[in-house]
């Protein structure tokens, strides 16, 4: 969490506490209009917080996919290396089988027809 986001959260907590306390105090003193103003400020603050949460989620989801976290990038590299190794093994097996077939004098199998 950055210093800026911590300051915003502290400000939001202070805003909430002041308005809850102000609403309770104004209601206790019989000032209904004053208490209503504090309640409306609380609703406005809560709405702003929800909008901020939704916007930050949207920003994270729209982040550049080319910027993969280091762990995911390492995992992807290991996966590609493993696939390359398996493809090399398959090619080596095919070369070995072809060499055996040539040594025995067998004809290669006919190619498969696409359907």
MOPAC internal coordinates of N, CA, C and O (Angstrom, degrees):
PM7 1SCF
backbone

  N    0.0000 0     0.00 0     0.00 0    0    0    0
  C    1.4345 1     0.00 0     0.00 0    1    0    0
  C    1.5293 1   108.11 1     0.00 0    2    1    0
  O    1.2310 1   120.72 1   -44.81 1    3    2    1
  N    1.3066 1   116.22 1   135.19 1    3    2    1
  C    1.4541 1   120.36 1  -178.46 1    5    3    2
  C    1.5229 1   111.26 1   -83.12 1    6    5    3
  O    1.2310 1   121.12 1   -16.03 1    7    6    5
  N    1.3245 1   115.47 1   163.97 1    7    6    5
  C    1.4579 1   120.21 1  -179.64 1    9    7    6
  C    1.5271 1   110.45 1   -62.44 1   10    9    7
  O    1.2310 1   121.07 1   142.33 1   11   10    9
  N    1.3239 1   115.56 1   -37.67 1   11   10    9
  C    1.4607 1   119.95 1  -179.82 1   13   11   10
  C    1.5215 1   111.54 1   -63.35 1   14   13   11
  O    1.2310 1   120.01 1   136.38 1   15   14   13
  N    1.3360 1   117.58 1   -43.62 1   15   14   13
  C    1.4657 1   119.83 1  -179.53 1   17   15   14
  C    1.5292 1   111.00 1   -68.36 1   18   17   15
  O    1.2310 1   120.11 1   147.59 1   19   18   17
  N    1.3272 1   117.40 1   -32.41 1   19   18   17
  C    1.4645 1   119.99 1   176.50 1   21   19   18
  C    1.5251 1   110.04 1   -65.88 1   22   21   19
  O    1.2310 1   120.33 1   137.11 1   23   22   21
  N    1.3360 1   116.98 1   -42.89 1   23   22   21
  C    1.4652 1   119.72 1   178.17 1   25   23   22
  C    1.5204 1   111.89 1   -62.61 1   26   25   23
  O    1.2310 1   120.29 1   140.53 1   27   26   25
  N    1.3261 1   117.06 1   -39.47 1   27   26   25
  C    1.4608 1   120.11 1   177.96 1   29   27   26
  C    1.5235 1   110.87 1   -64.60 1   30   29   27
  O    1.2310 1   120.17 1   140.16 1   31   30   29
  N    1.3079 1   117.28 1   -39.84 1   31   30   29
  C    1.4686 1   119.85 1   179.00 1   33   31   30
  C    1.5214 1   111.50 1   -67.35 1   34   33   31
  O    1.2310 1   120.35 1   138.78 1   35   34   33
  N    1.3259 1   116.93 1   -41.22 1   35   34   33
  C    1.4662 1   119.97 1   177.27 1   37   35   34
  C    1.5239 1   109.66 1   -62.16 1   38   37   35
  O    1.2310 1   120.32 1   136.98 1   39   38   37
  N    1.3203 1   116.99 1   -43.02 1   39   38   37
  C    1.4641 1   120.73 1   177.03 1   41   39   38
  C    1.5173 1   112.34 1   -61.12 1   42   41   39
  O    1.2310 1   120.54 1   140.13 1   43   42   41
  N    1.3112 1   116.57 1   -39.87 1   43   42   41
  C    1.4644 1   120.20 1   179.01 1   45   43   42
  C    1.5210 1   111.39 1   -66.02 1   46   45   43
  O    1.2310 1   120.25 1   141.00 1   47   46   45
  N    1.3253 1   117.13 1   -39.00 1   47   46   45
  C    1.4717 1   120.42 1   178.06 1   49   47   46
  C    1.5239 1   110.09 1   -65.37 1   50   49   47
  O    1.2310 1   120.27 1   135.74 1   51   50   49
  N    1.3355 1   117.09 1   -44.26 1   51   50   49
  C    1.4669 1   120.33 1   178.97 1   53   51   50
  C    1.5276 1   110.11 1   -62.33 1   54   53   51
  O    1.2310 1   119.93 1   135.98 1   55   54   53
  N    1.3318 1   117.74 1   -44.02 1   55   54   53
  C    1.4595 1   122.87 1   177.27 1   57   55   54
  C    1.5237 1   111.07 1   -56.50 1   58   57   55
  O    1.2310 1   120.83 1   134.95 1   59   58   57
  N    1.3277 1   116.02 1   -45.05 1   59   58   57
  C    1.4591 1   120.89 1  -178.92 1   61   59   58
  C    1.5248 1   111.28 1   -66.37 1   62   61   59
  O    1.2310 1   120.31 1   133.43 1   63   62   61
  N    1.3170 1   117.02 1   -46.57 1   63   62   61
  C    1.4656 1   120.86 1  -178.35 1   65   63   62
  C    1.5271 1   110.66 1   -62.67 1   66   65   63
  O    1.2310 1   120.27 1   135.83 1   67   66   65
  N    1.3352 1   117.09 1   -44.17 1   67   66   65
  C    1.4659 1   120.52 1   179.99 1   69   67   66
  C    1.5236 1   110.62 1   -61.91 1   70   69   67
  O    1.2310 1   120.10 1   137.45 1   71   70   69
  N    1.3191 1   117.41 1   -42.55 1   71   70   69
  C    1.4558 1   119.49 1  -177.67 1   73   71   70
  C    1.5284 1   112.74 1   -73.60 1   74   73   71
  O    1.2310 1   119.87 1   144.45 1   75   74   73
  N    1.3216 1   117.86 1   -35.55 1   75   74   73
  C    1.4685 1   119.33 1   176.23 1   77   75   74
  C    1.5282 1   109.55 1   -67.05 1   78   77   75
  O    1.2310 1   121.25 1   133.20 1   79   78   77
  N    1.3187 1   115.22 1   -46.80 1   79   78   77
  C    1.4713 1   118.68 1   178.38 1   81   79   78
  C    1.5166 1   112.02 1   -63.38 1   82   81   79
  O    1.2310 1   120.50 1   138.08 1   83   82   81
  N    1.3218 1   116.65 1   -41.92 1   83   82   81
  C    1.4620 1   120.73 1   178.84 1   85   83   82
  C    1.5129 1   112.21 1   -63.44 1   86   85   83
  O    1.2310 1   120.43 1   139.19 1   87   86   85
  N    1.3198 1   116.78 1   -40.81 1   87   86   85
  C    1.4617 1   120.21 1   178.63 1   89   87   86
  C    1.5189 1   110.63 1   -65.28 1   90   89   87
  O    1.2310 1   120.41 1   136.60 1   91   90   89
  N    1.3226 1   116.83 1   -43.40 1   91   90   89
  C    1.4698 1   120.24 1   179.56 1   93   91   90
  C    1.5312 1   110.48 1   -64.62 1   94   93   91
  O    1.2310 1   120.24 1   135.80 1   95   94   93
  N    1.3176 1   117.15 1   -44.20 1   95   94   93
  C    1.4630 1   121.14 1  -178.93 1   97   95   94
  C    1.5358 1   110.55 1   -65.25 1   98   97   95
  O    1.2310 1   120.70 1   134.77 1   99   98   97
  N    1.3460 1   116.26 1   -45.23 1   99   98   97
  C    1.4653 1   119.62 1  -179.68 1  101   99   98
  C    1.5153 1   110.79 1   -63.98 1  102  101   99
  O    1.2310 1   119.76 1   141.30 1  103  102  101
  N    1.3137 1   118.06 1   -38.70 1  103  102  101
  C    1.4678 1   120.85 1   178.29 1  105  103  102
  C    1.5240 1   110.49 1   -66.44 1  106  105  103
  O    1.2310 1   120.85 1   139.33 1  107  106  105
  N    1.3327 1   115.98 1   -40.67 1  107  106  105
  C    1.4712 1   119.89 1   178.92 1  109  107  106
  C    1.5207 1   111.39 1   -65.00 1  110  109  107
  O    1.2310 1   119.72 1   148.36 1  111  110  109
  N    1.3202 1   118.14 1   -31.64 1  111  110  109
  C    1.4590 1   122.02 1  -179.48 1  113  111  110
  C    1.5292 1   112.00 1   -85.14 1  114  113  111
  O    1.2310 1   120.37 1   178.01 1  115  114  113
  N    1.3456 1   116.89 1    -1.99 1  115  114  113
  C    1.4592 1   120.50 1   177.65 1  117  115  114
  C    1.5121 1   113.68 1    84.35 1  118  117  115
  O    1.2310 1   119.60 1  -161.78 1  119  118  117
  N    1.2951 1   118.37 1    18.22 1  119  118  117
  C    1.4629 1   121.91 1   179.51 1  121  119  118
  C    1.5325 1   109.26 1  -101.45 1  122  121  119
  O    1.2310 1   120.98 1   -94.65 1  123  122  121
  N    1.2910 1   115.74 1    85.35 1  123  122  121
  C    1.4622 1   121.53 1  -175.02 1  125  123  122
  C    1.5309 1   111.67 1   -64.55 1  126  125  123
  O    1.2310 1   119.79 1   139.89 1  127  126  125
  N    1.3075 1   118.01 1   -40.11 1  127  126  125
  C    1.4704 1   121.00 1  -179.16 1  129  127  126
  C    1.5289 1   110.54 1   -65.62 1  130  129  127
  O    1.2310 1   121.01 1   139.78 1  131  130  129
  N    1.3274 1   115.68 1   -40.22 1  131  130  129
  C    1.4647 1   120.34 1   178.74 1  133  131  130
  C    1.5363 1   110.03 1   -65.70 1  134  133  131
  O    1.2310 1   120.21 1   136.18 1  135  134  133
  N    1.3236 1   117.21 1   -43.82 1  135  134  133
  C    1.4688 1   121.41 1   177.85 1  137  135  134
  C    1.5293 1   110.71 1   -62.34 1  138  137  135
  O    1.2310 1   120.48 1   140.29 1  139  138  137
  N    1.3316 1   116.69 1   -39.71 1  139  138  137
  C    1.4680 1   120.98 1   179.42 1  141  139  138
  C    1.5307 1   110.53 1   -63.96 1  142  141  139
  O    1.2310 1   120.41 1   141.98 1  143  142  141
  N    1.3157 1   116.83 1   -38.02 1  143  142  141
  C    1.4682 1   120.08 1   178.59 1  145  143  142
  C    1.5300 1   110.21 1   -62.51 1  146  145  143
  O    1.2310 1   120.23 1   138.32 1  147  146  145
  N    1.3356 1   117.16 1   -41.68 1  147  146  145
  C    1.4718 1   119.60 1   178.08 1  149  147  146
  C    1.5256 1   111.23 1   -65.49 1  150  149  147
  O    1.2310 1   120.21 1   139.97 1  151  150  149
  N    1.3140 1   117.21 1   -40.03 1  151  150  149
  C    1.4669 1   120.66 1   178.61 1  153  151  150
  C    1.5305 1   110.03 1   -64.01 1  154  153  151
  O    1.2310 1   120.27 1   139.31 1  155  154  153
  N    1.3334 1   117.10 1   -40.69 1  155  154  153
  C    1.4648 1   120.00 1   178.13 1  157  155  154
  C    1.5280 1   111.01 1   -65.55 1  158  157  155
  O    1.2310 1   120.14 1   142.25 1  159  158  157
  N    1.3182 1   117.33 1   -37.75 1  159  158  157
  C    1.4653 1   119.90 1   176.24 1  161  159  158
  C    1.5298 1   111.15 1   -64.57 1  162  161  159
  O    1.2310 1   120.68 1   141.93 1  163  162  161
  N    1.3342 1   116.31 1   -38.07 1  163  162  161
  C    1.4749 1   119.51 1   175.93 1  165  163  162
  C    1.5213 1   110.96 1   -62.40 1  166  165  163
  O    1.2310 1   120.26 1   136.70 1  167  166  165
  N    1.3310 1   117.12 1   -43.30 1  167  166  165
  C    1.4691 1   120.87 1   179.05 1  169  167  166
  C    1.5264 1   110.63 1   -63.80 1  170  169  167
  O    1.2310 1   120.58 1   139.15 1  171  170  169
  N    1.3372 1   116.50 1   -40.85 1  171  170  169
  C    1.4570 1   120.28 1   178.16 1  173  171  170
  C    1.5320 1   111.00 1   -63.45 1  174  173  171
  O    1.2310 1   120.25 1   136.81 1  175  174  173
  N    1.3185 1   117.12 1   -43.19 1  175  174  173
  C    1.4638 1   121.42 1   177.95 1  177  175  174
  C    1.5209 1   112.26 1   -63.52 1  178  177  175
  O    1.2310 1   120.64 1   138.65 1  179  178  177
  N    1.3330 1   116.38 1   -41.35 1  179  178  177
  C    1.4663 1   120.18 1   179.30 1  181  179  178
  C    1.5314 1   110.54 1   -65.25 1  182  181  179
  O    1.2310 1   120.72 1   140.44 1  183  182  181
  N    1.3376 1   116.22 1   -39.56 1  183  182  181
  C    1.4680 1   120.07 1   178.59 1  185  183  182
  C    1.5236 1   111.09 1   -63.99 1  186  185  183
  O    1.2310 1   121.21 1   136.70 1  187  186  185
  N    1.3323 1   115.29 1   -43.30 1  187  186  185
  C    1.4687 1   119.05 1   178.95 1  189  187  186
  C    1.5261 1   110.70 1   -62.50 1  190  189  187
  O    1.2310 1   120.22 1   141.18 1  191  190  189
  N    1.3311 1   117.18 1   -38.82 1  191  190  189
  C    1.4611 1   120.85 1   179.56 1  193  191  190
  C    1.5302 1   111.01 1   -65.02 1  194  193  191
  O    1.2310 1   119.93 1   136.97 1  195  194  193
  N    1.3199 1   117.74 1   -43.03 1  195  194  193
  C    1.4672 1   121.10 1   179.26 1  197  195  194
  C    1.5318 1   110.29 1   -63.92 1  198  197  195
  O    1.2310 1   120.40 1   138.04 1  199  198  197
  N    1.3349 1   116.84 1   -41.96 1  199  198  197
  C    1.4652 1   119.99 1   178.48 1  201  199  198
  C    1.5238 1   110.18 1   -63.41 1  202  201  199
  O    1.2310 1   120.17 1   138.58 1  203  202  201
  N    1.3248 1   117.28 1   -41.42 1  203  202  201
  C    1.4604 1   121.30 1   178.29 1  205  203  202
  C    1.5306 1   110.89 1   -61.98 1  206  205  203
  O    1.2310 1   120.11 1   137.75 1  207  206  205
  N    1.3524 1   117.39 1   -42.25 1  207  206  205
  C    1.4699 1   120.61 1   178.48 1  209  207  206
  C    1.5271 1   111.17 1   -61.83 1  210  209  207
  O    1.2310 1   120.55 1   134.07 1  211  210  209
  N    1.3266 1   116.56 1   -45.93 1  211  210  209
  C    1.4663 1   120.14 1  -179.63 1  213  211  210
  C    1.5248 1   111.19 1   -63.70 1  214  213  211
  O    1.2310 1   120.16 1   139.98 1  215  214  213
  N    1.3302 1   117.31 1   -40.02 1  215  214  213
  C    1.4622 1   120.48 1   179.86 1  217  215  214
  C    1.5253 1   110.98 1   -66.55 1  218  217  215
  O    1.2310 1   120.18 1   140.13 1  219  218  217
  N    1.3249 1   117.26 1   -39.87 1  219  218  217
  C    1.4626 1   118.87 1  -179.55 1  221  219  218
  C    1.5246 1   111.30 1   -68.97 1  222  221  219
  O    1.2310 1   120.31 1   144.66 1  223  222  221
  N    1.3282 1   117.02 1   -35.34 1  223  222  221
  C    1.4716 1   119.61 1   175.60 1  225  223  222
  C    1.5187 1   110.82 1   -64.91 1  226  225  223
  O    1.2310 1   120.50 1   137.92 1  227  226  225
  N    1.3216 1   116.64 1   -42.08 1  227  226  225
  C    1.4677 1   120.33 1   179.75 1  229  227  226
  C    1.5272 1   110.28 1   -63.82 1  230  229  227
  O    1.2310 1   120.11 1   140.70 1  231  230  229
  N    1.3536 1   117.40 1   -39.30 1  231  230  229
  C    1.4559 1   119.87 1   178.20 1  233  231  230
  C    1.5231 1   111.17 1   -63.75 1  234  233  231
  O    1.2310 1   120.61 1   139.30 1  235  234  233
  N    1.3401 1   116.44 1   -40.70 1  235  234  233
  C    1.4682 1   119.32 1   179.71 1  237  235  234
  C    1.5163 1   111.21 1   -67.02 1  238  237  235
  O    1.2310 1   119.97 1   142.59 1  239  238  237
  N    1.3399 1   117.65 1   -37.41 1  239  238  237
  C    1.4608 1   120.28 1  -179.41 1  241  239  238
  C    1.5203 1   111.27 1   -71.67 1  242  241  239
  O    1.2310 1   120.09 1   149.40 1  243  242  241
  N    1.3266 1   117.43 1   -30.60 1  243  242  241
  C    1.4573 1   121.02 1  -179.61 1  245  243  242
  C    1.5211 1   112.44 1   -90.71 1  246  245  243
  O    1.2310 1   120.57 1  -169.75 1  247  246  245
  N    1.3083 1   116.52 1    10.25 1  247  246  245
  C    1.4666 1   119.94 1  -179.84 1  249  247  246
  C    1.5273 1   109.14 1   -62.83 1  250  249  247
  O    1.2310 1   120.76 1   -25.24 1  251  250  249
  N    1.3086 1   116.15 1   154.76 1  251  250  249
  C    1.4575 1   122.56 1  -178.20 1  253  251  250
  C    1.5338 1   110.03 1   -62.89 1  254  253  251
  O    1.2310 1   119.66 1   -61.92 1  255  254  253
  N    1.3325 1   118.25 1   118.08 1  255  254  253
  C    1.4640 1   119.54 1  -179.59 1  257  255  254
  C    1.5273 1   113.17 1   -67.86 1  258  257  255
  O    1.2310 1   120.18 1   165.24 1  259  258  257
  N    1.3330 1   117.27 1   -14.76 1  259  258  257
  C    1.4631 1   119.47 1   178.44 1  261  259  258
  C    1.5296 1   110.78 1   -70.75 1  262  261  259
  O    1.2310 1   120.40 1   162.75 1  263  262  261
  N    1.3206 1   116.85 1   -17.25 1  263  262  261
  C    1.4505 1   120.69 1   179.58 1  265  263  262
  C    1.5258 1   109.37 1   -95.25 1  266  265  263
  O    1.2310 1   120.45 1  -108.68 1  267  266  265
  N    1.3170 1   116.75 1    71.32 1  267  266  265
  C    1.4445 1   121.78 1   179.32 1  269  267  266
  C    1.5233 1   110.28 1   -74.63 1  270  269  267
  O    1.2310 1   120.32 1   -34.90 1  271  270  269
  N    1.3195 1   116.99 1   145.10 1  271  270  269
  C    1.4638 1   118.65 1   174.70 1  273  271  270
  C    1.5309 1   109.89 1   -59.86 1  274  273  271
  O    1.2310 1   120.78 1   -27.21 1  275  274  273
  N    1.3202 1   116.12 1   152.79 1  275  274  273
  C    1.4695 1   121.80 1  -174.32 1  277  275  274
  C    1.5279 1   111.47 1   -56.17 1  278  277  275
  O    1.2310 1   119.62 1   139.13 1  279  278  277
  N    1.3219 1   118.34 1   -40.87 1  279  278  277
  C    1.4622 1   121.23 1  -179.38 1  281  279  278
  C    1.5180 1   112.34 1   -63.94 1  282  281  279
  O    1.2310 1   120.34 1   137.88 1  283  282  281
  N    1.3127 1   116.96 1   -42.12 1  283  282  281
  C    1.4706 1   120.78 1   179.60 1  285  283  282
  C    1.5157 1   110.57 1   -67.33 1  286  285  283
  O    1.2310 1   120.81 1   142.13 1  287  286  285
  N    1.3280 1   116.05 1   -37.87 1  287  286  285
  C    1.4570 1   119.69 1   179.73 1  289  287  286
  C    1.5288 1   110.64 1   -65.86 1  290  289  287
  O    1.2310 1   120.17 1   138.89 1  291  290  289
  N    1.3312 1   117.28 1   -41.11 1  291  290  289
  C    1.4692 1   120.86 1   176.94 1  293  291  290
  C    1.5276 1   110.91 1   -63.49 1  294  293  291
  O    1.2310 1   120.62 1   137.13 1  295  294  293
  N    1.3340 1   116.41 1   -42.87 1  295  294  293
  C    1.4625 1   120.88 1   179.34 1  297  295  294
  C    1.5312 1   110.44 1   -62.35 1  298  297  295
  O    1.2310 1   120.50 1   137.39 1  299  298  297
  N    1.3233 1   116.64 1   -42.61 1  299  298  297
  C    1.4627 1   120.70 1   178.71 1  301  299  298
  C    1.5269 1   110.79 1   -63.00 1  302  301  299
  O    1.2310 1   120.18 1   138.38 1  303  302  301
  N    1.3280 1   117.26 1   -41.62 1  303  302  301
  C    1.4671 1   120.99 1   178.73 1  305  303  302
  C    1.5202 1   111.05 1   -63.27 1  306  305  303
  O    1.2310 1   120.05 1   137.49 1  307  306  305
  N    1.3335 1   117.52 1   -42.51 1  307  306  305
  C    1.4641 1   121.02 1   178.33 1  309  307  306
  C    1.5271 1   110.98 1   -63.40 1  310  309  307
  O    1.2310 1   120.57 1   141.09 1  311  310  309
  N    1.3379 1   116.52 1   -38.91 1  311  310  309
  C    1.4686 1   120.21 1   178.92 1  313  311  310
  C    1.5249 1   111.08 1   -64.24 1  314  313  311
  O    1.2310 1   120.42 1   136.29 1  315  314  313
  N    1.3198 1   116.79 1   -43.71 1  315  314  313
  C    1.4663 1   120.32 1   179.30 1  317  315  314
  C    1.5257 1   110.39 1   -64.37 1  318  317  315
  O    1.2310 1   120.31 1   139.59 1  319  318  317
  N    1.3232 1   117.01 1   -40.41 1  319  318  317
  C    1.4656 1   120.28 1   177.77 1  321  319  318
  C    1.5247 1   111.46 1   -62.92 1  322  321  319
  O    1.2310 1   120.18 1   139.10 1  323  322  321
  N    1.3299 1   117.26 1   -40.90 1  323  322  321
  C    1.4658 1   120.94 1   179.30 1  325  323  322
  C    1.5268 1   111.08 1   -65.13 1  326  325  323
  O    1.2310 1   120.47 1   139.56 1  327  326  325
  N    1.3244 1   116.70 1   -40.44 1  327  326  325
  C    1.4680 1   120.21 1   178.62 1  329  327  326
  C    1.5256 1   109.99 1   -65.35 1  330  329  327
  O    1.2310 1   120.16 1   138.09 1  331  330  329
  N    1.3217 1   117.31 1   -41.91 1  331  330  329
  C    1.4637 1   120.69 1   179.15 1  333  331  330
  C    1.5263 1   111.03 1   -61.87 1  334  333  331
  O    1.2310 1   120.39 1   140.40 1  335  334  333
  N    1.3167 1   116.87 1   -39.60 1  335  334  333
  C    1.4593 1   121.07 1   178.61 1  337  335  334
  C    1.5261 1   110.92 1   -64.41 1  338  337  335
  O    1.2310 1   120.29 1   137.05 1  339  338  337
  N    1.3233 1   117.06 1   -42.95 1  339  338  337
  C    1.4710 1   120.50 1   179.48 1  341  339  338
  C    1.5332 1   111.16 1   -65.71 1  342  341  339
  O    1.2310 1   119.90 1   140.17 1  343  342  341
  N    1.3196 1   117.81 1   -39.83 1  343  342  341
  C    1.4640 1   120.74 1   178.18 1  345  343  342
  C    1.5269 1   110.05 1   -63.67 1  346  345  343
  O    1.2310 1   120.46 1   140.39 1  347  346  345
  N    1.3301 1   116.72 1   -39.61 1  347  346  345
  C    1.4671 1   120.27 1   177.32 1  349  347  346
  C    1.5319 1   110.44 1   -63.60 1  350  349  347
  O    1.2310 1   120.06 1   139.64 1  351  350  349
  N    1.3214 1   117.49 1   -40.36 1  351  350  349
  C    1.4760 1   120.47 1   178.59 1  353  351  350
  C    1.5201 1   111.29 1   -64.33 1  354  353  351
  O    1.2310 1   120.51 1   139.38 1  355  354  353
  N    1.3285 1   116.63 1   -40.62 1  355  354  353
  C    1.4656 1   120.18 1   178.73 1  357  355  354
  C    1.5276 1   109.98 1   -63.28 1  358  357  355
  O    1.2310 1   120.66 1   135.04 1  359  358  357
  N    1.3312 1   116.34 1   -44.96 1  359  358  357
  C    1.4734 1   120.09 1   178.45 1  361  359  358
  C    1.5163 1   111.87 1   -61.55 1  362  361  359
  O    1.2310 1   120.61 1   139.48 1  363  362  361
  N    1.3379 1   116.44 1   -40.52 1  363  362  361
  C    1.4750 1   120.44 1   178.64 1  365  363  362
  C    1.5296 1   110.44 1   -64.00 1  366  365  363
  O    1.2310 1   120.30 1   139.25 1  367  366  365
  N    1.3380 1   117.03 1   -40.75 1  367  366  365
  C    1.4757 1   120.07 1   178.61 1  369  367  366
  C    1.5269 1   110.75 1   -64.63 1  370  369  367
  O    1.2310 1   120.02 1   140.31 1  371  370  369
  N    1.3135 1   117.57 1   -39.69 1  371  370  369
  C    1.4594 1   120.31 1   178.49 1  373  371  370
  C    1.5310 1   111.00 1   -65.67 1  374  373  371
  O    1.2310 1   120.25 1   138.86 1  375  374  373
  N    1.3105 1   117.12 1   -41.14 1  375  374  373
  C    1.4667 1   119.69 1   177.50 1  377  375  374
  C    1.5310 1   110.93 1   -63.58 1  378  377  375
  O    1.2310 1   120.49 1   139.23 1  379  378  377
  N    1.3262 1   116.66 1   -40.77 1  379  378  377
  C    1.4594 1   120.73 1   179.40 1  381  379  378
  C    1.5265 1   110.65 1   -64.16 1  382  381  379
  O    1.2310 1   120.24 1   134.99 1  383  382  381
  N    1.3384 1   117.14 1   -45.01 1  383  382  381
  C    1.4730 1   120.73 1   178.37 1  385  383  382
  C    1.5298 1   111.19 1   -61.84 1  386  385  383
  O    1.2310 1   120.09 1   139.93 1  387  386  385
  N    1.3213 1   117.43 1   -40.07 1  387  386  385
  C    1.4539 1   120.80 1   178.44 1  389  387  386
  C    1.5292 1   111.05 1   -64.96 1  390  389  387
  O    1.2310 1   120.50 1   141.54 1  391  390  389
  N    1.3189 1   116.64 1   -38.46 1  391  390  389
  C    1.4671 1   121.21 1   178.21 1  393  391  390
  C    1.5246 1   110.58 1   -64.66 1  394  393  391
  O    1.2310 1   120.07 1   137.89 1  395  394  393
  N    1.3459 1   117.48 1   -42.11 1  395  394  393
  C    1.4687 1   120.95 1   177.57 1  397  395  394
  C    1.5273 1   110.82 1   -64.46 1  398  397  395
  O    1.2310 1   120.43 1   137.69 1  399  398  397
  N    1.3299 1   116.79 1   -42.31 1  399  398  397
  C    1.4566 1   120.32 1   179.20 1  401  399  398
  C    1.5213 1   111.33 1   -61.66 1  402  401  399
  O    1.2310 1   120.73 1   138.16 1  403  402  401
  N    1.3116 1   116.20 1   -41.84 1  403  402  401
  C    1.4641 1   119.91 1   179.04 1  405  403  402
  C    1.5212 1   110.83 1   -66.61 1  406  405  403
  O    1.2310 1   119.77 1   143.84 1  407  406  405
  N    1.3271 1   118.04 1   -36.16 1  407  406  405
  C    1.4633 1   121.29 1   179.50 1  409  407  406
  C    1.5236 1   110.77 1   -66.79 1  410  409  407
  O    1.2310 1   120.20 1   144.20 1  411  410  409
  N    1.3352 1   117.22 1   -35.80 1  411  410  409
  C    1.4661 1   121.22 1  -179.97 1  413  411  410
  C    1.5280 1   111.33 1   -83.18 1  414  413  411
  O    1.2310 1   120.06 1   165.22 1  415  414  413
  N    1.2950 1   117.48 1   -14.78 1  415  414  413
  C    1.4597 1   120.56 1  -179.89 1  417  415  414
  C    1.5071 1   112.81 1    82.94 1  418  417  415
  O    1.2310 1   119.79 1  -160.57 1  419  418  417
  N    1.3199 1   118.00 1    19.43 1  419  418  417
  C    1.4641 1   120.82 1   178.83 1  421  419  418
  C    1.5211 1   110.31 1   -80.83 1  422  421  419
  O    1.2310 1   121.85 1   -28.53 1  423  422  421
  N    1.3183 1   114.07 1   151.47 1  423  422  421
  C    1.4685 1   119.40 1   175.63 1  425  423  422
  C    1.5312 1   108.54 1   -81.38 1  426  425  423
  O    1.2310 1   119.80 1   -34.10 1  427  426  425
  N    1.3022 1   117.99 1   145.90 1  427  426  425
  C    1.4644 1   119.24 1   177.70 1  429  427  426
  C    1.5205 1   111.07 1   -65.15 1  430  429  427
  O    1.2310 1   119.95 1   -28.00 1  431  430  429
  N    1.3243 1   117.71 1   152.00 1  431  430  429
  C    1.4671 1   119.87 1   179.77 1  433  431  430
  C    1.5209 1   110.18 1   -65.10 1  434  433  431
  O    1.2310 1   120.76 1   -31.31 1  435  434  433
  N    1.3508 1   116.16 1   148.69 1  435  434  433
  C    1.4575 1   118.84 1   180.00 1  437  435  434
  C    1.5353 1   109.68 1   -65.04 1  438  437  435
  O    1.2310 1   120.23 1   -32.10 1  439  438  437
  N    1.3208 1   117.17 1   147.90 1  439  438  437
  C    1.4658 1   119.93 1   178.74 1  441  439  438
  C    1.5233 1   110.56 1   -67.15 1  442  441  439
  O    1.2310 1   120.80 1   -32.20 1  443  442  441
  N    1.3095 1   116.07 1   147.80 1  443  442  441
  C    1.4664 1   120.82 1   178.73 1  445  443  442
  C    1.5113 1   108.99 1   -77.24 1  446  445  443
  O    1.2310 1   121.41 1   -38.70 1  447  446  445
  N    1.3403 1   114.90 1   141.30 1  447  446  445
  C    1.4612 1   120.00 1   178.29 1  449  447  446
  C    1.5260 1   108.67 1   -87.57 1  450  449  447
  O    1.2310 1   121.10 1   -41.87 1  451  450  449
  N    1.3330 1   115.50 1   138.13 1  451  450  449
  C    1.4580 1   120.07 1   175.85 1  453  451  450
  C    1.5157 1   108.55 1   -72.73 1  454  453  451
  O    1.2310 1   121.45 1   -37.69 1  455  454  453
  N    1.3082 1   114.83 1   142.31 1  455  454  453
  C    1.4743 1   118.67 1  -177.99 1  457  455  454
  C    1.4750 1   111.57 1  -101.36 1  458  457  455
  O    1.2310 1   120.10 1   180.00 1  459  458  457

